[in-house]
Amino acid sequence: MPPLPPLPAPTLFRLAPEHARACLDLDQAALGGIWSLAQWQRELEEEARPGLGLRQGEALLAMACGWLVLDELHITLVAVAPGHRRRGLGRRVLQDLMQTGLASGASRATLEVAAGNGPGKGLYEALGFRTAGIRHGYYRNGEDALIQWVNLKR
Ligand SMILES: CC(C)(COP(=O)(O)OP(=O)(O)OC[C@H]1O[C@@H](n2cnc3c(N)ncnc32)[C@H](O)[C@@H]1OP(=O)(O)O)[C@@H](O)C(=O)NCCC(=O)NCCS
C-alpha cells in the first residue's frame, strides 16, 4: 500500500463566536474547563479580547486568548490538545497572539501561571516572560500564581 499523504500544516485563524463549542472542548481537554459555553461566547464576541486558533481540517489543535487593556495584553489562556504537544504549536499560537497585541497598541504582555505548571512556565520562559511577583495561594488548590511580564517592543 502506498504511504498516506502527510497531514496539512495547521493553519492560524482568528477565533470568533462560532468557534465557542470547539474552544470549550479544547478548554476542557487541556485545562479542565475554565470557562462555560456562555463565557466562551461572550469572550469571542469582544473586539478587545483577541483569540487565535490553530486548526487542522476541522480540528482545533491550539488556542491562545487575551484581553487588551490600555497598552497591555493580558493573556488569559494558552492550550494545546493533549495529543499534539511539544510540536511547537503552543509557541506559534502564543507568539502570534503577542504580535496581534503589539499591532493593536500593546507594549507589554502579562499572565499568571501556576508555580507547579512546568510546561506553561517552560513555554512562557522560552518567549521571554519573566516573573515579577507572586500571588500566594491564588488557585483553588492553594497553589501560588507567578505574575509574569514580557516587553513586546523588542
Ligand atoms: C503549556 C502548553 C500550552 C505548551 O504547548 P506545546 O505546544 O506543547 O509547547 P511547544 O511545543 O510550543 O513548546 C515551546 C517551548 O515551551 C517549553 N515547553 C513546552 N512544553 C514543555 C514541558 N512539558 N516541559 C518543559 N518545557 C516545555 C519548551 O521551552 C519548548 O521549546 P522546545 O520544544 O524547543 O524545548 C501545553 O503543554 C498545554 O496546553 N498545557 C495545558 C494547558 C496549560 O497549562 N496552559 C498554560 C496555562 S494557561
PDBQT file of the ligand as one rigid body, heavy atoms in Angstrom, charges set to zero:
ROOT
HETATM    1  C1  LIG A 201       1.767  24.718  28.022  1.00  0.00    +0.000 C 
HETATM    2  C2  LIG A 201       1.395  24.225  26.626  1.00  0.00    +0.000 C 
HETATM    3  C3  LIG A 201       0.420  25.239  26.006  1.00  0.00    +0.000 C 
HETATM    4  C4  LIG A 201       2.661  24.099  25.768  1.00  0.00    +0.000 C 
HETATM    5  O1  LIG A 201       2.268  23.810  24.436  1.00  0.00    +0.000 OA
HETATM    6  P1  LIG A 201       3.213  22.971  23.427  1.00  0.00    +0.000 P 
HETATM    7  O2  LIG A 201       2.620  23.102  22.074  1.00  0.00    +0.000 OA
HETATM    8  O3  LIG A 201       3.423  21.608  23.956  1.00  0.00    +0.000 OA
HETATM    9  O4  LIG A 201       4.585  23.784  23.525  1.00  0.00    +0.000 OA
HETATM   10  P2  LIG A 201       5.669  23.948  22.359  1.00  0.00    +0.000 P 
HETATM   11  O5  LIG A 201       5.878  22.635  21.692  1.00  0.00    +0.000 OA
HETATM   12  O6  LIG A 201       5.309  25.100  21.506  1.00  0.00    +0.000 OA
HETATM   13  O7  LIG A 201       6.968  24.282  23.230  1.00  0.00    +0.000 OA
HETATM   14  C5  LIG A 201       7.599  25.552  23.173  1.00  0.00    +0.000 C 
HETATM   15  C6  LIG A 201       8.608  25.615  24.310  1.00  0.00    +0.000 C 
HETATM   16  O8  LIG A 201       7.912  25.608  25.568  1.00  0.00    +0.000 OA
HETATM   17  C7  LIG A 201       8.676  24.839  26.521  1.00  0.00    +0.000 C 
HETATM   18  N1  LIG A 201       7.920  23.645  26.901  1.00  0.00    +0.000 N 
HETATM   19  C8  LIG A 201       6.821  23.122  26.303  1.00  0.00    +0.000 A 
HETATM   20  N2  LIG A 201       6.384  22.015  26.954  1.00  0.00    +0.000 NA
HETATM   21  C9  LIG A 201       7.255  21.832  27.976  1.00  0.00    +0.000 A 
HETATM   22  C10 LIG A 201       7.355  20.852  29.004  1.00  0.00    +0.000 A 
HETATM   23  N3  LIG A 201       6.474  19.826  29.095  1.00  0.00    +0.000 N 
HETATM   24  N4  LIG A 201       8.350  20.970  29.912  1.00  0.00    +0.000 NA
HETATM   25  C11 LIG A 201       9.239  21.988  29.850  1.00  0.00    +0.000 A 
HETATM   26  N5  LIG A 201       9.233  22.947  28.859  1.00  0.00    +0.000 NA
HETATM   27  C12 LIG A 201       8.225  22.868  27.955  1.00  0.00    +0.000 A 
HETATM   28  C13 LIG A 201       9.973  24.457  25.822  1.00  0.00    +0.000 C 
HETATM   29  O9  LIG A 201      10.907  25.504  26.004  1.00  0.00    +0.000 OA
HETATM   30  C14 LIG A 201       9.521  24.419  24.369  1.00  0.00    +0.000 C 
HETATM   31  O10 LIG A 201      10.586  24.579  23.460  1.00  0.00    +0.000 OA
HETATM   32  P3  LIG A 201      11.351  23.264  22.897  1.00  0.00    +0.000 P 
HETATM   33  O11 LIG A 201      10.278  22.313  22.426  1.00  0.00    +0.000 OA
HETATM   34  O12 LIG A 201      12.194  23.834  21.798  1.00  0.00    +0.000 OA
HETATM   35  O13 LIG A 201      12.098  22.718  24.075  1.00  0.00    +0.000 OA
HETATM   36  C15 LIG A 201       0.727  22.810  26.689  1.00  0.00    +0.000 C 
HETATM   37  O14 LIG A 201       1.534  21.956  27.455  1.00  0.00    +0.000 OA
HETATM   38  C16 LIG A 201      -0.673  22.813  27.312  1.00  0.00    +0.000 C 
HETATM   39  O15 LIG A 201      -1.677  23.021  26.617  1.00  0.00    +0.000 OA
HETATM   40  N6  LIG A 201      -0.742  22.563  28.638  1.00  0.00    +0.000 N 
HETATM   41  C17 LIG A 201      -2.057  22.527  29.343  1.00  0.00    +0.000 C 
HETATM   42  C18 LIG A 201      -2.649  23.925  29.431  1.00  0.00    +0.000 C 
HETATM   43  C19 LIG A 201      -1.758  24.875  30.189  1.00  0.00    +0.000 C 
HETATM   44  O16 LIG A 201      -1.211  24.545  31.226  1.00  0.00    +0.000 OA
HETATM   45  N7  LIG A 201      -1.637  26.124  29.654  1.00  0.00    +0.000 N 
HETATM   46  C20 LIG A 201      -0.817  27.147  30.282  1.00  0.00    +0.000 C 
HETATM   47  C21 LIG A 201      -1.540  27.862  31.343  1.00  0.00    +0.000 C 
HETATM   48  S1  LIG A 201      -2.986  28.750  30.727  1.00  0.00    +0.000 SA
ENDROOT
TORSDOF 0
